Structure formats: C-alpha cells, structure tokens
Amino acid sequence: MELSEILSELNLLFQKLLSNESLELKMDTTAKDVDGWDSLNHMALITEIEKHYKIRFTLKEIMKLKNVEDMCKSVQSKM
C-alpha cells in the first residue's frame, strides 16, 4: 500500500475520532498542529489504526511516532 493511500485512510480515521470533518492531514502534521490531538486521543487514534489495519504497535514504536509520516511508514512496514 502506498503512503498516500495510508495518509488518506488515516485522515478519515482522525476526522472521525476528533469530530473534525475539515481536518486535512499532511505528512509533517504533528499533534501540536491539530486541536484535540492530546495524549489521550493519541492512544485512541493508535487503537483505531491498529483495528483498521489489523496490526499491533509496540510501546517503543508508539513512542517514536513524531508526525503523521512516521505513522504512515509504521503502518506500511507492518503490512
């Protein structure tokens, strides 16, 4: 799966979970750039990503996620 496809799917997950249909993620988007993306919602997002792609992240992997690109690459590497 291409990174652009993963980005598009993650964008939909983020929009749904954060109740923000106008949200448009970019590869360099970080939690600081998105209203409502706090530590609690971060873990909820991780859980939704794991369910959606039927994958699992280790705690170490989660701690290394600094932006949306890191998430996309991590998802891609597990597929």
N, CA, C and O atoms as CSV, one atom per row, in Angstrom:
chain,resi,resn,atom,element,x,y,z
A,1,MET,N,N,0.849,-1.177,0.000
A,1,MET,CA,C,0.000,0.000,0.000
A,1,MET,C,C,0.897,1.243,0.000
A,1,MET,O,O,1.883,1.308,0.734
A,2,GLU,N,N,0.548,2.203,-0.814
A,2,GLU,CA,C,1.327,3.439,-0.920
A,2,GLU,C,C,1.099,4.343,0.295
A,2,GLU,O,O,0.038,4.308,0.918
A,3,LEU,N,N,2.105,5.144,0.616
A,3,LEU,CA,C,1.986,6.085,1.740
A,3,LEU,C,C,0.818,7.039,1.548
A,3,LEU,O,O,0.133,7.381,2.512
A,4,SER,N,N,0.587,7.467,0.325
A,4,SER,CA,C,-0.517,8.402,0.057
A,4,SER,C,C,-1.872,7.763,0.369
A,4,SER,O,O,-2.780,8.444,0.845
A,5,GLU,N,N,-2.013,6.473,0.108
A,5,GLU,CA,C,-3.253,5.760,0.435
A,5,GLU,C,C,-3.433,5.654,1.946
A,5,GLU,O,O,-4.533,5.838,2.466
A,6,ILE,N,N,-2.358,5.360,2.630
A,6,ILE,CA,C,-2.412,5.261,4.096
A,6,ILE,C,C,-2.757,6.625,4.681
A,6,ILE,O,O,-3.579,6.721,5.593
A,7,LEU,N,N,-2.137,7.673,4.163
A,7,LEU,CA,C,-2.426,9.031,4.631
A,7,LEU,C,C,-3.905,9.348,4.480
A,7,LEU,O,O,-4.521,9.900,5.392
A,8,SER,N,N,-4.468,9.005,3.347
A,8,SER,CA,C,-5.886,9.264,3.091
A,8,SER,C,C,-6.773,8.522,4.089
A,8,SER,O,O,-7.732,9.091,4.612
A,9,GLU,N,N,-6.458,7.267,4.352
A,9,GLU,CA,C,-7.235,6.475,5.302
A,9,GLU,C,C,-7.066,6.996,6.732
A,9,GLU,O,O,-8.033,7.064,7.491
A,10,LEU,N,N,-5.833,7.362,7.093
A,10,LEU,CA,C,-5.599,7.925,8.427
A,10,LEU,C,C,-6.362,9.227,8.594
A,10,LEU,O,O,-6.894,9.505,9.669
A,11,ASN,N,N,-6.420,10.023,7.540
A,11,ASN,CA,C,-7.138,11.286,7.605
A,11,ASN,C,C,-8.604,11.048,7.981
A,11,ASN,O,O,-9.164,11.766,8.809
A,12,LEU,N,N,-9.212,10.040,7.371
A,12,LEU,CA,C,-10.605,9.711,7.690
A,12,LEU,C,C,-10.761,9.247,9.132
A,12,LEU,O,O,-11.722,9.617,9.806
A,13,LEU,N,N,-9.815,8.437,9.605
A,13,LEU,CA,C,-9.860,7.984,10.999
A,13,LEU,C,C,-9.729,9.161,11.962
A,13,LEU,O,O,-10.459,9.247,12.949
A,14,PHE,N,N,-8.799,10.063,11.672
A,14,PHE,CA,C,-8.602,11.238,12.515
A,14,PHE,C,C,-9.850,12.116,12.509
A,14,PHE,O,O,-10.289,12.580,13.562
A,15,GLN,N,N,-10.421,12.346,11.333
A,15,GLN,CA,C,-11.623,13.172,11.230
A,15,GLN,C,C,-12.743,12.602,12.092
A,15,GLN,O,O,-13.421,13.338,12.810
A,16,LYS,N,N,-12.932,11.294,12.016
A,16,LYS,CA,C,-13.996,10.647,12.775
A,16,LYS,C,C,-13.737,10.730,14.280
A,16,LYS,O,O,-14.611,11.141,15.043
A,17,LEU,N,N,-12.546,10.343,14.695
A,17,LEU,CA,C,-12.246,10.287,16.123
A,17,LEU,C,C,-12.203,11.677,16.766
A,17,LEU,O,O,-12.626,11.851,17.909
A,18,LEU,N,N,-11.694,12.656,16.032
A,18,LEU,CA,C,-11.572,14.007,16.585
A,18,LEU,C,C,-12.781,14.879,16.248
A,18,LEU,O,O,-12.805,16.067,16.570
A,19,SER,N,N,-13.777,14.288,15.602
A,19,SER,CA,C,-15.008,15.009,15.222
A,19,SER,C,C,-14.696,16.306,14.484
A,19,SER,O,O,-15.210,17.372,14.821
A,20,ASN,N,N,-13.839,16.188,13.467
A,20,ASN,CA,C,-13.430,17.354,12.686
A,20,ASN,C,C,-13.346,16.962,11.208
A,20,ASN,O,O,-12.295,16.538,10.726
A,21,GLU,N,N,-14.462,17.109,10.504
A,21,GLU,CA,C,-14.521,16.690,9.105
A,21,GLU,C,C,-13.674,17.556,8.179
A,21,GLU,O,O,-13.401,17.158,7.046
A,22,SER,N,N,-13.255,18.727,8.637
A,22,SER,CA,C,-12.444,19.610,7.792
A,22,SER,C,C,-10.942,19.365,7.971
A,22,SER,O,O,-10.121,19.994,7.302
A,23,LEU,N,N,-10.596,18.460,8.866
A,23,LEU,CA,C,-9.187,18.164,9.123
A,23,LEU,C,C,-8.522,17.584,7.882
A,23,LEU,O,O,-9.041,16.647,7.274
A,24,GLU,N,N,-7.379,18.137,7.508
A,24,GLU,CA,C,-6.603,17.633,6.378
A,24,GLU,C,C,-5.177,17.374,6.853
A,24,GLU,O,O,-4.400,18.310,7.039
A,25,LEU,N,N,-4.838,16.112,7.048
A,25,LEU,CA,C,-3.502,15.748,7.494
A,25,LEU,C,C,-2.499,15.867,6.358
A,25,LEU,O,O,-2.820,15.627,5.194
A,26,LYS,N,N,-1.289,16.238,6.718
A,26,LYS,CA,C,-0.154,16.219,5.802
A,26,LYS,C,C,0.909,15.353,6.462
A,26,LYS,O,O,0.813,15.043,7.650
A,27,MET,N,N,1.912,14.969,5.704
A,27,MET,CA,C,2.947,14.090,6.255
A,27,MET,C,C,3.654,14.716,7.453
A,27,MET,O,O,4.049,14.006,8.377
A,28,ASP,N,N,3.817,16.040,7.447
A,28,ASP,CA,C,4.538,16.684,8.543
A,28,ASP,C,C,3.632,17.155,9.678
A,28,ASP,O,O,4.095,17.848,10.584
A,29,THR,N,N,2.351,16.793,9.645
A,29,THR,CA,C,1.418,17.170,10.705
A,29,THR,C,C,1.813,16.480,12.008
A,29,THR,O,O,2.103,15.284,12.035
A,30,THR,N,N,1.817,17.264,13.087
A,30,THR,CA,C,2.089,16.730,14.425
A,30,THR,C,C,0.889,17.003,15.326
A,30,THR,O,O,-0.038,17.714,14.939
A,31,ALA,N,N,0.911,16.439,16.519
A,31,ALA,CA,C,-0.177,16.660,17.472
A,31,ALA,C,C,-0.351,18.141,17.792
A,31,ALA,O,O,-1.468,18.593,18.044
A,32,LYS,N,N,0.728,18.890,17.784
A,32,LYS,CA,C,0.652,20.325,18.067
A,32,LYS,C,C,-0.153,21.086,17.025
A,32,LYS,O,O,-0.674,22.167,17.299
A,33,ASP,N,N,-0.254,20.511,15.820
A,33,ASP,CA,C,-0.948,21.168,14.711
A,33,ASP,C,C,-2.457,20.917,14.703
A,33,ASP,O,O,-3.185,21.577,13.962
A,34,VAL,N,N,-2.933,19.976,15.515
A,34,VAL,CA,C,-4.330,19.541,15.437
A,34,VAL,C,C,-5.022,19.725,16.787
A,34,VAL,O,O,-4.603,19.157,17.796
A,35,ASP,N,N,-6.083,20.526,16.788
A,35,ASP,CA,C,-6.880,20.699,18.004
A,35,ASP,C,C,-7.481,19.367,18.418
A,35,ASP,O,O,-8.055,18.654,17.595
A,36,GLY,N,N,-7.350,19.042,19.671
A,36,GLY,CA,C,-7.924,17.817,20.196
A,36,GLY,C,C,-7.016,16.603,20.153
A,36,GLY,O,O,-7.351,15.559,20.713
A,37,TRP,N,N,-5.848,16.728,19.483
A,37,TRP,CA,C,-4.920,15.593,19.423
A,37,TRP,C,C,-4.005,15.675,20.641
A,37,TRP,O,O,-2.865,16.130,20.553
A,38,ASP,N,N,-4.527,15.227,21.771
A,38,ASP,CA,C,-3.769,15.213,23.007
A,38,ASP,C,C,-3.316,13.776,23.292
A,38,ASP,O,O,-3.531,12.878,22.478
A,39,SER,N,N,-2.698,13.574,24.434
A,39,SER,CA,C,-2.148,12.249,24.739
A,39,SER,C,C,-3.239,11.181,24.835
A,39,SER,O,O,-3.028,10.042,24.419
A,40,LEU,N,N,-4.389,11.538,25.375
A,40,LEU,CA,C,-5.480,10.569,25.487
A,40,LEU,C,C,-6.010,10.199,24.102
A,40,LEU,O,O,-6.194,9.019,23.800
A,41,ASN,N,N,-6.253,11.198,23.269
A,41,ASN,CA,C,-6.721,10.924,21.912
A,41,ASN,C,C,-5.649,10.251,21.064
A,41,ASN,O,O,-5.968,9.520,20.126
A,42,HIS,N,N,-4.393,10.490,21.385
A,42,HIS,CA,C,-3.311,9.825,20.661
A,42,HIS,C,C,-3.438,8.312,20.818
A,42,HIS,O,O,-3.323,7.567,19.845
A,43,MET,N,N,-3.675,7.870,22.036
A,43,MET,CA,C,-3.810,6.434,22.275
A,43,MET,C,C,-5.084,5.886,21.631
A,43,MET,O,O,-5.100,4.754,21.147
A,44,ALA,N,N,-6.147,6.685,21.626
A,44,ALA,CA,C,-7.380,6.263,20.951
A,44,ALA,C,C,-7.141,6.146,19.443
A,44,ALA,O,O,-7.646,5.225,18.801
A,45,LEU,N,N,-6.371,7.079,18.882
A,45,LEU,CA,C,-6.032,7.022,17.463
A,45,LEU,C,C,-5.208,5.776,17.149
A,45,LEU,O,O,-5.459,5.092,16.157
A,46,ILE,N,N,-4.233,5.490,17.992
A,46,ILE,CA,C,-3.402,4.295,17.805
A,46,ILE,C,C,-4.280,3.045,17.812
A,46,ILE,O,O,-4.115,2.160,16.972
A,47,THR,N,N,-5.203,2.978,18.752
A,47,THR,CA,C,-6.106,1.825,18.848
A,47,THR,C,C,-6.948,1.688,17.582
A,47,THR,O,O,-7.115,0.585,17.062
A,48,GLU,N,N,-7.476,2.803,17.089
A,48,GLU,CA,C,-8.277,2.764,15.865
A,48,GLU,C,C,-7.442,2.354,14.655
A,48,GLU,O,O,-7.914,1.608,13.796
A,49,ILE,N,N,-6.217,2.835,14.586
A,49,ILE,CA,C,-5.316,2.458,13.490
A,49,ILE,C,C,-5.029,0.962,13.548
A,49,ILE,O,O,-5.049,0.282,12.522
A,50,GLU,N,N,-4.763,0.455,14.740
A,50,GLU,CA,C,-4.495,-0.977,14.899
A,50,GLU,C,C,-5.703,-1.817,14.464
A,50,GLU,O,O,-5.547,-2.833,13.786
A,51,LYS,N,N,-6.894,-1.389,14.854
A,51,LYS,CA,C,-8.106,-2.114,14.469
A,51,LYS,C,C,-8.307,-2.064,12.954
A,51,LYS,O,O,-8.587,-3.082,12.321
A,52,HIS,N,N,-8.160,-0.873,12.388
A,52,HIS,CA,C,-8.407,-0.673,10.964
A,52,HIS,C,C,-7.485,-1.537,10.101
A,52,HIS,O,O,-7.930,-2.170,9.143
A,53,TYR,N,N,-6.218,-1.556,10.444
A,53,TYR,CA,C,-5.236,-2.279,9.638
A,53,TYR,C,C,-4.934,-3.684,10.161
A,53,TYR,O,O,-4.165,-4.428,9.553
A,54,LYS,N,N,-5.550,-4.041,11.300
A,54,LYS,CA,C,-5.313,-5.356,11.917
A,54,LYS,C,C,-3.817,-5.576,12.176
A,54,LYS,O,O,-3.238,-6.598,11.810
A,55,ILE,N,N,-3.225,-4.570,12.821
A,55,ILE,CA,C,-1.806,-4.603,13.176
A,55,ILE,C,C,-1.674,-4.275,14.656
A,55,ILE,O,O,-2.653,-3.915,15.309
A,56,ARG,N,N,-0.462,-4.401,15.182
A,56,ARG,CA,C,-0.167,-4.029,16.571
A,56,ARG,C,C,1.122,-3.229,16.610
A,56,ARG,O,O,2.098,-3.565,15.940
A,57,PHE,N,N,1.113,-2.169,17.399
A,57,PHE,CA,C,2.317,-1.378,17.644
A,57,PHE,C,C,2.860,-1.732,19.021
A,57,PHE,O,O,2.096,-1.974,19.956
A,58,THR,N,N,4.171,-1.760,19.138
A,58,THR,CA,C,4.783,-1.901,20.460
A,58,THR,C,C,4.822,-0.525,21.113
A,58,THR,O,O,4.681,0.492,20.435
A,59,LEU,N,N,5.012,-0.495,22.405
A,59,LEU,CA,C,5.129,0.781,23.102
A,59,LEU,C,C,6.306,1.583,22.549
A,59,LEU,O,O,6.220,2.800,22.392
A,60,LYS,N,N,7.388,0.900,22.262
A,60,LYS,CA,C,8.577,1.558,21.703
A,60,LYS,C,C,8.253,2.219,20.366
A,60,LYS,O,O,8.680,3.344,20.108
A,61,GLU,N,N,7.500,1.524,19.517
A,61,GLU,CA,C,7.102,2.093,18.227
A,61,GLU,C,C,6.209,3.318,18.416
A,61,GLU,O,O,6.374,4.327,17.730
A,62,ILE,N,N,5.273,3.221,19.338
A,62,ILE,CA,C,4.362,4.346,19.601
A,62,ILE,C,C,5.140,5.566,20.066
A,62,ILE,O,O,4.843,6.688,19.657
A,63,MET,N,N,6.130,5.352,20.913
A,63,MET,CA,C,6.926,6.461,21.446
A,63,MET,C,C,7.758,7.156,20.355
A,63,MET,O,O,8.112,8.326,20.497
A,64,LYS,N,N,8.066,6.439,19.276
A,64,LYS,CA,C,8.867,7.001,18.190
A,64,LYS,C,C,8.041,7.792,17.175
A,64,LYS,O,O,8.606,8.469,16.316
A,65,LEU,N,N,6.719,7.715,17.263
A,65,LEU,CA,C,5.864,8.407,16.290
A,65,LEU,C,C,5.857,9.910,16.573
A,65,LEU,O,O,5.283,10.359,17.565
A,66,LYS,N,N,6.488,10.670,15.706
A,66,LYS,CA,C,6.593,12.117,15.907
A,66,LYS,C,C,5.649,12.916,15.027
A,66,LYS,O,O,5.301,14.050,15.357
A,67,ASN,N,N,5.226,12.325,13.894
A,67,ASN,CA,C,4.319,13.026,12.985
A,67,ASN,C,C,3.529,11.993,12.178
A,67,ASN,O,O,3.704,10.787,12.350
A,68,VAL,N,N,2.672,12.483,11.308
A,68,VAL,CA,C,1.819,11.603,10.517
A,68,VAL,C,C,2.644,10.725,9.579
A,68,VAL,O,O,2.294,9.568,9.349
A,69,GLU,N,N,3.726,11.260,9.042
A,69,GLU,CA,C,4.583,10.456,8.166
A,69,GLU,C,C,5.124,9.233,8.901
A,69,GLU,O,O,5.161,8.138,8.339
A,70,ASP,N,N,5.544,9.414,10.157
A,70,ASP,CA,C,6.022,8.285,10.952
A,70,ASP,C,C,4.925,7.230,11.099
A,70,ASP,O,O,5.193,6.031,11.019
A,71,MET,N,N,3.678,7.690,11.316
A,71,MET,CA,C,2.568,6.753,11.432
A,71,MET,C,C,2.361,5.997,10.136
A,71,MET,O,O,2.208,4.776,10.140
A,72,CYS,N,N,2.355,6.720,9.030
A,72,CYS,CA,C,2.150,6.087,7.721
A,72,CYS,C,C,3.223,5.048,7.440
A,72,CYS,O,O,2.925,3.936,7.003
A,73,LYS,N,N,4.462,5.414,7.690
A,73,LYS,CA,C,5.575,4.479,7.435
A,73,LYS,C,C,5.504,3.267,8.343
A,73,LYS,O,O,5.813,2.151,7.925
A,74,SER,N,N,5.101,3.483,9.574
A,74,SER,CA,C,4.993,2.383,10.522
A,74,SER,C,C,3.886,1.416,10.096
A,74,SER,O,O,4.064,0.199,10.144
A,75,VAL,N,N,2.746,1.965,9.682
A,75,VAL,CA,C,1.658,1.136,9.173
A,75,VAL,C,C,2.129,0.367,7.944
A,75,VAL,O,O,1.910,-0.840,7.842
A,76,GLN,N,N,2.767,1.056,7.024
A,76,GLN,CA,C,3.237,0.431,5.787
A,76,GLN,C,C,4.195,-0.724,6.073
A,76,GLN,O,O,4.132,-1.767,5.422
A,77,SER,N,N,5.076,-0.531,7.042
A,77,SER,CA,C,6.072,-1.574,7.357
A,77,SER,C,C,5.432,-2.832,7.951
A,77,SER,O,O,6.025,-3.909,7.897
A,78,LYS,N,N,4.236,-2.705,8.513
A,78,LYS,CA,C,3.569,-3.834,9.135
A,78,LYS,C,C,2.607,-4.554,8.198
A,78,LYS,O,O,1.998,-5.553,8.580
A,79,MET,N,N,2.468,-4.057,6.988
A,79,MET,CA,C,1.525,-4.668,6.047
A,79,MET,C,C,2.242,-5.618,5.106
A,79,MET,O,O,1.610,-6.226,4.243
